[in-house]
Amino acid sequence: MIKEFLNLIKENIVEHVKHRLFVVTLIVLVLFGVLIYRLFDLQIVNGEKYQESFTYKSVKTVSVKATRGNIYDCNGKLIAYNEASYTLSYNSATDLSEIAAAQGTTSNELRNDIVYKTILILEQNGDKISVSLPIKLTGKGFEFTVSGTSLNTFLMNVYSASSVDKLTDQQASSTAEDVFRYMRGKDLFNISDTYSDEAALKILAVRYEIWLNRYQQYMSVQLADGISEESYATIKENSNELPGMEVNVESHRVYNDAIYYAHIIGYIGNISNEEMDKYNENLDDSEKYTADDMIGKAGLESEFESYLRGKDGYQKMYVDNLGKVIEVIDSQDSVAGNDIYLTIDSDLQKYCYNALEKEITSILLAHIKNVTTSNDKDDIPITDVYFALFDNNIISIDDLAAKDATDLERSVNDTFQSSKSYTLGRLDDILNSSHIPLYNLTDQYQDYMEFICEQLSDAGIYSPGKISKTDDTYVSYINNNISLCEYLKYAISQGAIDISGISTKSDYYDTDEIYNVLTEYILKEFENNTSFDKLVFKYMIISGELTGSQVINLLYDQGILNMATDEDYSDYKAGSISSFDFMCKKIEQYEITPAMLALDPCSGSIVVTDPNSGAVKAMTSYPSYDNNQLTNSIDADYYAKITSDKTTPMYSRATMQQTAPGSTFKMITAFAAMNEGAIGINDVIQTKGYFDKTETPAKCWIYPSAHGTIGISKAIEESCNYFFYELGYRMATQDTGTYSDITGVERLQKYAGMFGFDSTSGIELPESKPQISDADAIRTAIGQGTNNFTATQLARYVTTLANSGTCYDLSLVSEIKDINGNVVYKNEHKVHNQLDFPAEQWNVVRQGMRQVVSVHTSSSALINQINVAVAGKTGTAQQSDARPNHALFVSFAPYENPEVTVTSVIPFGYSSGNAVELTGLVYAYLYDPDVLENTTITGNNALSD
């Protein structure tokens, strides 16, 4: 039986072997065996090895940032440097799925929780995140903080569009609230309703920044820099609850005494794509900037970027498909940037800034009057001071309507809303019903009518240039003889009104229909118009609806003044000091500064130079800003504050603000006249108060009196306009005997150019281009015409006067050294021009400048109490009949052997005597500081020039 069974098996085997499918079966079995072997080898024998090979996806290079060079003053005092600080980052590659699953939530919700807990830790320790969303929440709701291209880019990123053109119409027209709700919703970050809108906005700022980094997870996302040790410790202690949050030690740019140097030093920030393209155009690959680099954005930080930057190192590493670092395979150390040594004396710089604020404060106090209104442009009614606090956003109108508003704030807001409602109703009546002529309106509503035209013009709806200034209807409107309704309808008929931007209806409107669209737009626009709101507050203050006492108490409620530390407040509440005196006292004590009020004057500049080299020893612009708040990463709230500040604190007055030089120009006219043969050194002129040799007569400042018979030195001392009118006239007539305005102007331009006014001053910062007057030789000769110069350009001019002819380029940088102390740049003090005038000419002009101080200026003035002989020239320049004159003074000392020049400019500073007083403070500091102990700054120095 068994034998038969075995034979059967044998026969089957033989039969299968002989079958043609046997070979195919054998091949399949062999291949299957090979497959099993390879799987065993891949997964068991060499599994770990092949797994490592599989994760070597790509090589990435991460830059190791070089330490930026330091900046020192002329005495080696540190101004800008780098400090190790704690930086909070988020590791984008952190996988939260397992943790989220264990907690019964989603990765999205867990990430929101982690972000919010981190924000709370920072805020509890006085820190905050440095990233921000271009959306803010105000009392009026959500608003975008950007516009134009920046807004379009933001919308493109939010809606994941490949370009701005790919946005749908609905997406492109999204409101700030639309975007906020979308980002908060389930389609994006799914932020729970348990978070308030304020909290959600903070979470969104972080989530958005992380989300933008989603395609390069090997790069951490920086969320905050310069955080405190307390925040660092708390985040470390709670690291298990905050997966992905990392705190590292990084280099942080710091500016000492920032406010004094901000306009000189500038600040650094993240490089933009446009800047990267510009810088990289001529750089080798090893030196090129990357998207995460910091560069100088302003000031010397920007101008000397290539010196300060240093050379970055790098780390090359393997990263996996998730962007996680596997191994560092190569690295190179960074090389620190070069150190810059300035010509600036930091102690003098700080003193000049403080002296400038002190002088401007004293001018304000001299002109503030305890009246409601005044027709005298030299008076500042106290109501203007109260209103300035609202107008310059010191007192926040939005905070009055906030949820946490104080009782006083709510009360003021109720009064405001009532007053605003009444005003809008009154405007509706004037525009649409009564059509009252302007002369029958109060000053308040005349102001509103003017404001309406300004708003329409700013919106591009009204084009005043399309109506001639001599047009009868225009003249009637300017003279308040007709109503605004009549004028606007006339403007419509003249094509000066374009409503296409505010109406989508047919273009076929008659005048009345267009006017109705216009008034509807005006009234609706004013419902949420901050400038209109401020105008309402102005008249609430003037009318007494909002009292000085309420304004003062709002300063305490909103934290501008501190009740707990203010010794004056108890006296004020007890009634022993009036609201007027209290406010003046706060201004006098610099608790309320000119920069906060933005009244005339609120700004100024001082430039101090070494006349033997052109080196700038001090260059101050008031007001200034804290560049620490803008460097590394911008503090969005602070940036918004200073960019909306009416004093424009980021604007460098010394290098950018131009004013007419006024009588400071007269020394140029004297040199021009002497060298062109229009007057001899010892010649005199019989002056009158009225110059009538040309078609457009001109008056001397002393008219109807006259200065009599005087020569060059006396004319400079007295600043006699008639004398210099005559010199301008002579230079315009001496060729043919016939007056040629262009001839006179060209001669004055020639000599102004010799003194450096044909170019910028040479200082190593952006500077406005000087403008030498190109018309009216008579008025150009006294510094009027179209002359316009900066303080730095005037400083180069007086530097040339002080050293008798060498016109240096001004300079802020003395030398630059590398990390090893080797000098890589040395300032050789470039000479712009050499003026080879006879010594007698220099003497007669400089003698006149000395007499300006010693004879023409009061002997009791500070500048004449100092133990040094000062020579100088005052200048008063008028810009507007409605505003005070500019005050200027250029000077040098000691008179016999000049060591220093001081140029002071106070826009809208009333009188050049105030600029003289300011300059006296500087010379006292330099030569006779004991005098300062008994000095009273008046700010009311009437000096004619």
ZAMARGU-4260 file (C-alpha; in steps of 0.2 Angstrom, whole numbers, plus 5000, padded with zeros to 4 digits):
<rodrens>
0) 5000/5000/5000 | 5014/5012/5005 | 5024/5007/4990 | 5010/5010/4978 | 5007/5028/4986
5) 5026/5032/4984 | 5025/5026/4966 | 5010/5037/4963 | 5019/5052/4970 | 5034/5048/4960
10) 5024/5047/4944 | 5016/5064/4948 | 5033/5072/4951 | 5040/5065/4935 | 5024/5071/4926
15) 5026/5089/4933 | 5044/5090/4929 | 5041/5084/4911 | 5027/5097/4910 | 5031/5114/4901
20) 5025/5124/4916 | 5038/5117/4928 | 5051/5129/4922 | 5039/5144/4925 | 5035/5137/4942
25) 5053/5135/4947 | 5057/5153/4941 | 5043/5160/4951 | 5049/5150/4967 | 5066/5157/4965
30) 5061/5174/4962 | 5049/5173/4977 | 5064/5167/4988 | 5075/5181/4982 | 5061/5194/4987
35) 5060/5186/5004 | 5079/5187/5006 | 5080/5205/5000 | 5066/5210/5012 | 5075/5201/5026
40) 5091/5210/5022 | 5082/5228/5020 | 5072/5227/5036 | 5082/5216/5048 | 5100/5215/5043
45) 5103/5232/5036 | 5087/5241/5042 | 5095/5254/5052 | 5108/5258/5039 | 5095/5260/5025
50) 5084/5270/5036 | 5098/5283/5039 | 5101/5283/5020 | 5083/5286/5017 | 5082/5302/5028
55) 5097/5310/5020 | 5085/5321/5009 | 5095/5337/5006 | 5109/5348/5011 | 5104/5365/5019
60) 5116/5379/5023 | 5112/5390/5038 | 5121/5407/5041 | 5130/5410/5057 | 5128/5429/5059
65) 5142/5440/5061 | 5143/5452/5076 | 5139/5470/5070 | 5153/5483/5073 | 5152/5495/5087
70) 5150/5514/5086 | 5160/5525/5098 | 5160/5544/5101 | 5176/5554/5099 | 5182/5550/5117
75) 5179/5531/5115 | 5162/5531/5124 | 5151/5517/5117 | 5135/5523/5108 | 5130/5507/5098
80) 5134/5489/5102 | 5128/5471/5103 | 5122/5463/5118 | 5118/5445/5122 | 5099/5443/5124
85) 5086/5430/5126 | 5076/5427/5110 | 5060/5417/5109 | 5058/5406/5094 | 5046/5393/5088
90) 5052/5377/5080 | 5040/5374/5065 | 5045/5356/5063 | 5037/5352/5080 | 5025/5337/5078
95) 5010/5340/5090 | 4999/5326/5084 | 5003/5313/5097 | 5002/5326/5112 | 4985/5333/5105
100) 4978/5315/5103 | 4983/5311/5121 | 4974/5327/5127 | 4959/5324/5116 | 4961/5339/5106
105) 4968/5344/5088 | 4985/5350/5084 | 4978/5367/5079 | 4969/5370/5095 | 4984/5364/5105
110) 4996/5376/5095 | 4984/5390/5099 | 4985/5385/5118 | 5004/5384/5118 | 5005/5401/5109
115) 4993/5410/5121 | 5001/5403/5137 | 5018/5409/5130 | 5010/5426/5127 | 5004/5427/5145
120) 5021/5422/5152 | 5029/5436/5142 | 5016/5449/5147 | 5017/5445/5165 | 5035/5449/5165
125) 5034/5465/5155 | 5039/5457/5139 | 5029/5455/5123 | 5029/5447/5106 | 5038/5456/5092
130) 5028/5450/5078 | 5012/5458/5073 | 4997/5456/5062 | 4993/5471/5051 | 4976/5472/5059
135) 4972/5482/5075 | 4956/5483/5086 | 4951/5500/5091 | 4935/5507/5099 | 4928/5508/5081
140) 4931/5490/5077 | 4945/5481/5067 | 4956/5491/5056 | 4970/5487/5044 | 4987/5495/5049
145) 4994/5494/5031 | 4987/5499/5014 | 4991/5498/4996 | 5004/5485/4991 | 5007/5479/5008
150) 4989/5476/5011 | 4987/5466/4995 | 5002/5455/4999 | 4995/5452/5016 | 4978/5447/5008
155) 4987/5436/4995 | 4996/5427/5009 | 4980/5425/5020 | 4970/5418/5006 | 4985/5407/4999
160) 4983/5415/4982 | 4998/5413/4970 | 4997/5432/4966 | 4987/5447/4970 | 4978/5445/4953
165) 4972/5428/4959 | 4962/5435/4973 | 4944/5435/4971 | 4934/5451/4971 | 4927/5446/4988
170) 4944/5442/4995 | 4952/5458/4987 | 4939/5469/4995 | 4939/5460/5012 | 4938/5472/5027
175) 4949/5470/5042 | 4935/5461/5052 | 4932/5449/5037 | 4950/5444/5037 | 4951/5442/5056
180) 4935/5431/5056 | 4942/5420/5042 | 4959/5418/5050 | 4951/5414/5067 | 4939/5401/5059
185) 4940/5383/5055 | 4947/5385/5038 | 4963/5392/5045 | 4969/5393/5063 | 4952/5388/5072
190) 4954/5399/5087 | 4941/5395/5100 | 4927/5408/5105 | 4933/5406/5123 | 4947/5418/5118
195) 4942/5437/5117 | 4945/5446/5101 | 4960/5455/5109 | 4968/5438/5114 | 4964/5430/5097
200) 4972/5444/5088 | 4988/5441/5098 | 4987/5422/5094 | 4984/5426/5076 | 5000/5437/5075
205) 5010/5422/5080 | 5001/5409/5071 | 5002/5419/5055 | 5021/5421/5057 | 5023/5403/5060
210) 5012/5398/5045 | 5022/5409/5033 | 5037/5398/5037 | 5028/5382/5034 | 5039/5377/5019
215) 5056/5379/5027 | 5053/5370/5044 | 5072/5369/5047 | 5071/5387/5051 | 5064/5392/5068
220) 5052/5407/5068 | 5058/5422/5080 | 5043/5428/5090 | 5051/5439/5103 | 5068/5446/5106
225) 5076/5454/5122 | 5065/5445/5134 | 5068/5445/5152 | 5077/5432/5163 | 5060/5429/5171
230) 5051/5425/5155 | 5066/5414/5150 | 5065/5404/5167 | 5047/5402/5166 | 5046/5396/5148
235) 5060/5384/5152 | 5052/5377/5168 | 5036/5374/5158 | 5044/5367/5142 | 5034/5351/5144
240) 5018/5362/5142 | 5025/5373/5128 | 5032/5360/5115 | 5040/5370/5101 | 5044/5385/5111
245) 5063/5388/5112 | 5073/5402/5120 | 5090/5405/5113 | 5104/5418/5117 | 5107/5429/5102
250) 5115/5446/5098 | 5104/5461/5100 | 5108/5478/5094 | 5108/5491/5108 | 5109/5510/5108
255) 5115/5520/5123 | 5106/5536/5126 | 5096/5533/5111 | 5086/5548/5110 | 5101/5559/5108
260) 5109/5550/5093 | 5094/5542/5084 | 5095/5554/5069 | 5114/5551/5067 | 5115/5532/5071
265) 5098/5526/5064 | 5094/5508/5067 | 5094/5491/5060 | 5080/5479/5054 | 5076/5464/5043
270) 5081/5466/5025 | 5067/5468/5012 | 5067/5459/4995 | 5071/5475/4986 | 5085/5479/4998
275) 5092/5462/4996 | 5092/5463/4977 | 5101/5480/4978 | 5114/5475/4990 | 5118/5458/4982
280) 5120/5465/4964 | 5138/5467/4966 | 5142/5454/4980 | 5151/5438/4978 | 5140/5423/4983
285) 5149/5420/4999 | 5145/5438/5004 | 5127/5439/4998 | 5113/5444/5010 | 5099/5432/5014
290) 5081/5435/5018 | 5084/5433/5037 | 5098/5446/5038 | 5098/5462/5047 | 5104/5478/5039
295) 5105/5497/5043 | 5089/5505/5039 | 5093/5523/5043 | 5108/5534/5048 | 5126/5528/5049
300) 5119/5511/5052 | 5113/5512/5034 | 5127/5523/5026 | 5141/5512/5033 | 5132/5495/5031
305) 5147/5487/5022 | 5159/5492/5036 | 5148/5487/5051 | 5141/5471/5044 | 5155/5459/5046
310) 5156/5442/5037 | 5144/5429/5041 | 5149/5411/5045 | 5139/5396/5040 | 5134/5378/5045
315) 5130/5365/5032 | 5118/5351/5038 | 5108/5337/5032 | 5089/5339/5035 | 5076/5327/5032
320) 5060/5329/5022 | 5052/5337/5037 | 5066/5350/5038 | 5073/5342/5054 | 5092/5343/5056
325) 5101/5326/5055 | 5119/5331/5055 | 5131/5346/5053 | 5143/5342/5040 | 5153/5358/5038
330) 5155/5375/5047 | 5164/5392/5046 | 5166/5405/5060 | 5159/5422/5057 | 5170/5438/5057
335) 5164/5453/5067 | 5161/5470/5058 | 5172/5485/5059 | 5170/5498/5073 | 5166/5516/5069
340) 5173/5531/5079 | 5164/5547/5077 | 5169/5565/5078 | 5154/5568/5090 | 5157/5572/5108
345) 5143/5562/5117 | 5142/5574/5132 | 5141/5589/5121 | 5128/5581/5110 | 5117/5577/5125
350) 5119/5594/5132 | 5114/5602/5116 | 5098/5592/5114 | 5093/5596/5132 | 5097/5614/5129
355) 5086/5614/5113 | 5071/5607/5123 | 5074/5620/5137 | 5074/5634/5125 | 5059/5629/5115
360) 5050/5626/5131 | 5054/5643/5137 | 5048/5651/5121 | 5031/5642/5123 | 5029/5647/5140
365) 5033/5665/5135 | 5018/5665/5123 | 5005/5654/5131 | 4991/5666/5137 | 4976/5662/5149
370) 4964/5667/5135 | 4951/5656/5125 | 4956/5664/5108 | 4967/5677/5101 | 4970/5686/5084
375) 4988/5689/5088 | 4999/5676/5080 | 5012/5678/5094 | 4999/5672/5107 | 4996/5654/5111
380) 4979/5653/5120 | 4978/5640/5134 | 4964/5631/5124 | 4976/5628/5110 | 4987/5619/5123
385) 4973/5608/5129 | 4968/5604/5112 | 4985/5600/5106 | 4985/5585/5118 | 4971/5578/5108
390) 4977/5583/5091 | 4994/5575/5094 | 4986/5559/5101 | 4993/5561/5118 | 4976/5559/5125
395) 4968/5545/5116 | 4950/5548/5109 | 4948/5529/5106 | 4952/5526/5125 | 4937/5537/5130
400) 4925/5523/5122 | 4935/5508/5128 | 4927/5494/5139 | 4939/5499/5153 | 4936/5518/5152
405) 4936/5527/5168 | 4920/5537/5174 | 4928/5553/5168 | 4932/5546/5151 | 4915/5539/5149
410) 4908/5556/5154 | 4919/5565/5142 | 4914/5553/5128 | 4896/5556/5131 | 4898/5574/5129
415) 4908/5572/5114 | 4896/5560/5106 | 4882/5573/5109 | 4892/5588/5103 | 4897/5578/5087
420) 4879/5573/5084 | 4873/5591/5085 | 4888/5597/5074 | 4883/5584/5060 | 4865/5590/5061
425) 4870/5608/5060 | 4882/5604/5045 | 4868/5595/5036 | 4857/5610/5038 | 4870/5622/5031
430) 4875/5611/5017 | 4857/5605/5012 | 4844/5617/5018 | 4849/5635/5024 | 4865/5637/5013
435) 4871/5651/5025 | 4884/5662/5017 | 4901/5661/5026 | 4900/5678/5033 | 4885/5674/5043
440) 4893/5658/5051 | 4903/5658/5067 | 4922/5655/5066 | 4918/5637/5071 | 4907/5633/5056
445) 4918/5643/5045 | 4932/5631/5050 | 4921/5617/5047 | 4918/5623/5029 | 4936/5625/5026
450) 4939/5608/5033 | 4926/5600/5021 | 4936/5607/5006 | 4952/5601/5013 | 4945/5583/5016
455) 4938/5583/4998 | 4954/5589/4991 | 4964/5575/5001 | 4952/5562/4994 | 4955/5568/4976
460) 4937/5573/4974 | 4940/5592/4974 | 4954/5599/4963 | 4956/5617/4968 | 4969/5620/4955
465) 4956/5619/4941 | 4949/5635/4947 | 4959/5651/4944 | 4963/5661/4960 | 4957/5677/4951
470) 4940/5669/4947 | 4926/5680/4954 | 4917/5665/4962 | 4933/5659/4970 | 4937/5676/4976
475) 4919/5678/4983 | 4921/5662/4992 | 4939/5666/4999 | 4931/5683/5006 | 4917/5673/5014
480) 4904/5682/5003 | 4895/5666/4997 | 4890/5649/5005 | 4900/5633/5003 | 4885/5626/4993
485) 4886/5640/4980 | 4905/5638/4979 | 4904/5618/4977 | 4891/5619/4964 | 4901/5632/4954
490) 4916/5620/4956 | 4906/5606/4949 | 4901/5616/4934 | 4920/5620/4931 | 4925/5601/4932
495) 4934/5603/4948 | 4923/5590/4957 | 4925/5572/4952 | 4913/5560/4961 | 4918/5544/4951
500) 4927/5537/4966 | 4912/5538/4978 | 4898/5534/4967 | 4895/5519/4955 | 4880/5527/4947
505) 4878/5533/4929 | 4890/5548/4924 | 4875/5558/4919 | 4872/5569/4933 | 4866/5587/4934
510) 4874/5599/4946 | 4861/5597/4960 | 4862/5578/4959 | 4881/5578/4960 | 4880/5590/4975
515) 4868/5579/4984 | 4880/5564/4981 | 4894/5575/4988 | 4885/5581/5004 | 4879/5563/5007
520) 4897/5557/5006 | 4904/5571/5017 | 4891/5568/5031 | 4894/5549/5031 | 4913/5551/5030
525) 4913/5562/5045 | 4904/5549/5056 | 4921/5540/5057 | 4934/5553/5053 | 4947/5555/5066
530) 4952/5573/5060 | 4934/5578/5061 | 4932/5571/5079 | 4947/5581/5084 | 4940/5597/5077
535) 4924/5593/5087 | 4935/5592/5103 | 4944/5609/5098 | 4927/5618/5099 | 4921/5608/5114
540) 4937/5615/5123 | 4934/5633/5116 | 4916/5633/5121 | 4919/5626/5139 | 4910/5610/5136
545) 4926/5601/5140 | 4936/5611/5154 | 4954/5613/5157 | 4951/5603/5173 | 4944/5588/5164
550) 4958/5588/5152 | 4971/5588/5166 | 4962/5574/5175 | 4962/5564/5158 | 4981/5565/5158
555) 4981/5556/5175 | 4967/5544/5170 | 4977/5539/5154 | 4993/5537/5162 | 5002/5552/5154
560) 5005/5560/5172 | 5006/5549/5187 | 4995/5554/5202 | 5005/5543/5214 | 5021/5552/5212
565) 5015/5570/5207 | 5017/5582/5222 | 5008/5596/5212 | 4992/5586/5210 | 4986/5588/5228
570) 4988/5607/5227 | 4979/5607/5211 | 4964/5597/5218 | 4964/5609/5233 | 4961/5623/5222
575) 4977/5632/5227 | 4983/5632/5208 | 4973/5636/5193 | 4971/5624/5178 | 4981/5637/5168
580) 4996/5638/5180 | 4996/5620/5183 | 4998/5616/5164 | 5011/5629/5163 | 5020/5621/5178
585) 5020/5604/5169 | 5027/5611/5154 | 5040/5620/5164 | 5045/5604/5172 | 5046/5595/5155
590) 5032/5583/5161 | 5022/5590/5146 | 5035/5593/5132 | 5035/5604/5116 | 5036/5587/5107
595) 5020/5581/5115 | 5011/5598/5111 | 5017/5600/5093 | 5013/5619/5094 | 5024/5632/5087
600) 5038/5630/5091 | 5041/5612/5094 | 5057/5608/5085 | 5074/5614/5081 | 5092/5609/5078
605) 5110/5613/5083 | 5126/5609/5074 | 5143/5612/5082 | 5159/5610/5071 | 5178/5611/5072
610) 5182/5626/5060 | 5199/5619/5058 | 5193/5602/5050 | 5174/5602/5047 | 5172/5589/5060
615) 5155/5589/5068 | 5156/5589/5087 | 5137/5589/5090 | 5122/5588/5078 | 5106/5587/5087
620) 5088/5587/5081 | 5073/5590/5092 | 5062/5580/5094 | 5069/5563/5093 | 5064/5545/5095
625) 5070/5529/5103 | 5079/5519/5090 | 5080/5504/5101 | 5061/5502/5099 | 5064/5501/5080
630) 5080/5490/5079 | 5081/5471/5078 | 5062/5470/5077 | 5050/5485/5076 | 5038/5488/5091
635) 5023/5491/5081 | 5014/5501/5094 | 5028/5513/5096 | 5031/5514/5077 | 5012/5518/5074
640) 5014/5532/5088 | 5029/5541/5081 | 5023/5540/5063 | 5007/5548/5068 | 5015/5561/5079
645) 5013/5579/5071 | 5031/5583/5076 | 5038/5570/5065 | 5051/5564/5077 | 5060/5553/5064
650) 5063/5568/5053 | 5081/5574/5055 | 5079/5593/5057 | 5098/5596/5055 | 5100/5588/5039
655) 5083/5588/5030 | 5073/5603/5036 | 5076/5618/5025 | 5073/5636/5030 | 5077/5653/5022
660) 5093/5659/5030 | 5087/5676/5033 | 5100/5689/5037 | 5113/5675/5041 | 5116/5676/5022
665) 5122/5694/5022 | 5140/5690/5024 | 5140/5682/5007 | 5132/5698/5000 | 5146/5708/5007
670) 5160/5697/5000 | 5151/5697/4983 | 5150/5715/4983 | 5168/5718/4988 | 5175/5706/4975
675) 5164/5712/4961 | 5169/5730/4964 | 5151/5736/4970 | 5159/5743/4986 | 5176/5746/4994
680) 5181/5739/5011 | 5180/5756/5019 | 5165/5763/5009 | 5149/5769/5017 | 5131/5770/5011
685) 5118/5783/5016 | 5104/5771/5021 | 5085/5775/5021 | 5071/5765/5028 | 5063/5762/5011
690) 5072/5755/4995 | 5063/5761/4980 | 5076/5759/4965 | 5067/5744/4958 | 5049/5740/4952
695) 5046/5731/4968 | 5051/5742/4983 | 5057/5734/4999 | 5058/5740/5017 | 5071/5739/5030
700) 5066/5731/5046 | 5069/5747/5055 | 5057/5757/5043 | 5051/5771/5044 | 5067/5775/5053
705) 5084/5772/5045 | 5102/5767/5050 | 5110/5782/5043 | 5127/5782/5035 | 5136/5765/5038
710) 5149/5754/5032 | 5150/5735/5030 | 5154/5730/5048 | 5141/5742/5055 | 5128/5735/5042
715) 5131/5717/5047 | 5130/5722/5066 | 5113/5732/5063 | 5108/5719/5050 | 5103/5734/5039
720) 5092/5728/5025 | 5093/5744/5015 | 5112/5743/5014 | 5112/5725/5007 | 5097/5729/4995
725) 5109/5743/4988 | 5123/5730/4986 | 5112/5718/4977 | 5106/5733/4966 | 5124/5738/4962
730) 5129/5721/4957 | 5114/5720/4946 | 5117/5737/4937 | 5136/5739/4937 | 5139/5731/4920
735) 5127/5742/4909 | 5120/5754/4921 | 5103/5746/4919 | 5096/5735/4932 | 5097/5716/4927
740) 5090/5705/4940 | 5097/5689/4933 | 5115/5697/4933 | 5113/5702/4951 | 5106/5684/4956
745) 5120/5675/4946 | 5134/5685/4956 | 5126/5681/4972 | 5124/5663/4967 | 5142/5662/4962
750) 5148/5667/4980 | 5135/5657/4989 | 5142/5642/4979 | 5160/5647/4985 | 5154/5645/5003
755) 5147/5628/5000 | 5129/5631/4995 | 5131/5623/4978 | 5130/5606/4986 | 5126/5596/5001
760) 5137/5599/5016 | 5147/5582/5014 | 5140/5575/5030 | 5139/5556/5029 | 5120/5556/5030
765) 5105/5559/5018 | 5103/5578/5016 | 5091/5590/5007 | 5099/5598/4992 | 5102/5617/4995
770) 5093/5629/4985 | 5101/5646/4981 | 5089/5659/4976 | 5086/5661/4958 | 5076/5677/4957
775) 5075/5694/4964 | 5093/5700/4967 | 5087/5713/4980 | 5078/5701/4991 | 5091/5687/4988
780) 5104/5699/4995 | 5096/5699/5012 | 5094/5680/5012 | 5076/5680/5006 | 5071/5676/4988
785) 5070/5657/4986 | 5086/5653/4997 | 5083/5637/5007 | 5096/5628/5017 | 5098/5615/5031
790) 5107/5618/5047 | 5121/5607/5042 | 5124/5618/5026 | 5123/5634/5036 | 5136/5626/5048
795) 5148/5623/5034 | 5146/5641/5028 | 5150/5648/5046 | 5164/5636/5047 | 5172/5644/5032
800) 5169/5661/5039 | 5177/5656/5055 | 5193/5649/5047 | 5194/5663/5034 | 5191/5653/5018
805) 5193/5635/5019 | 5176/5627/5015 | 5177/5609/5022 | 5165/5595/5019 | 5157/5592/5036
810) 5160/5575/5043 | 5154/5564/5057 | 5165/5549/5055 | 5183/5551/5061 | 5190/5533/5058
815) 5185/5515/5056 | 5195/5500/5064 | 5193/5481/5061 | 5191/5469/5075 | 5210/5469/5077
820) 5212/5487/5079 | 5219/5491/5062 | 5213/5507/5054 | 5203/5503/5038 | 5196/5521/5035
825) 5203/5537/5040 | 5194/5554/5037 | 5206/5566/5029 | 5194/5581/5030 | 5191/5585/5012
830) 5191/5603/5007 | 5176/5607/4996 | 5183/5625/4991 | 5196/5637/4995 | 5191/5656/4996
835) 5207/5667/4993 | 5199/5684/4998 | 5211/5697/5005 | 5213/5697/5024 | 5205/5715/5025
840) 5189/5708/5018 | 5189/5694/5031 | 5193/5706/5045 | 5179/5719/5040 | 5166/5705/5039
845) 5171/5696/5055 | 5172/5712/5064 | 5154/5715/5060 | 5149/5698/5066 | 5158/5701/5082
850) 5149/5718/5084 | 5132/5708/5082 | 5136/5700/5099 | 5146/5713/5108 | 5136/5728/5103
855) 5119/5724/5095 | 5115/5710/5107 | 5110/5716/5125 | 5125/5716/5137 | 5115/5707/5149
860) 5112/5692/5137 | 5119/5676/5142 | 5131/5676/5127 | 5139/5692/5133 | 5141/5685/5151
865) 5152/5670/5145 | 5171/5671/5147 | 5174/5669/5128 | 5172/5682/5114 | 5158/5676/5102
870) 5155/5682/5084 | 5139/5678/5075 | 5125/5683/5064 | 5106/5683/5068 | 5093/5678/5055
875) 5074/5679/5055 | 5065/5671/5041 | 5046/5673/5038 | 5037/5658/5031 | 5019/5662/5034
880) 5009/5677/5040 | 4999/5665/5051 | 5014/5658/5060 | 5029/5665/5070 | 5045/5668/5061
885) 5060/5656/5060 | 5074/5660/5072 | 5092/5657/5066 | 5110/5661/5073 | 5127/5656/5065
890) 5142/5659/5076 | 5160/5655/5081 | 5172/5657/5096 | 5184/5662/5102 | 5183/5677/5090
895) 5202/5680/5088 | 5207/5661/5086 | 5191/5651/5082 | 5190/5633/5090 | 5171/5630/5087
900) 5156/5635/5077 | 5138/5634/5083 | 5123/5635/5072 | 5106/5636/5080 | 5089/5635/5070
905) 5072/5635/5079 | 5058/5634/5066 | 5044/5646/5071 | 5055/5652/5085 | 5048/5670/5085
910) 5064/5680/5086 | 5082/5677/5082 | 5086/5682/5099 | 5079/5665/5105 | 5092/5657/5094
915) 5106/5668/5101 | 5100/5663/5119 | 5101/5645/5114 | 5118/5647/5107 | 5124/5656/5122
920) 5119/5640/5132 | 5131/5630/5121 | 5145/5642/5123 | 5143/5643/5142 | 5144/5624/5143
925) 5160/5624/5133 | 5169/5639/5140 | 5161/5645/5156 | 5149/5632/5164 | 5148/5642/5181
930) 5138/5655/5172 | 5124/5642/5169 | 5120/5641/5188 | 5113/5659/5188 | 5105/5659/5171
935) 5087/5661/5168 | 5080/5656/5151 | 5067/5668/5145 | 5062/5662/5128 | 5056/5680/5124
940) 5071/5688/5117 | 5066/5701/5105 | 5080/5705/5093 | 5077/5713/5076 | 5087/5708/5061
</rodrens>
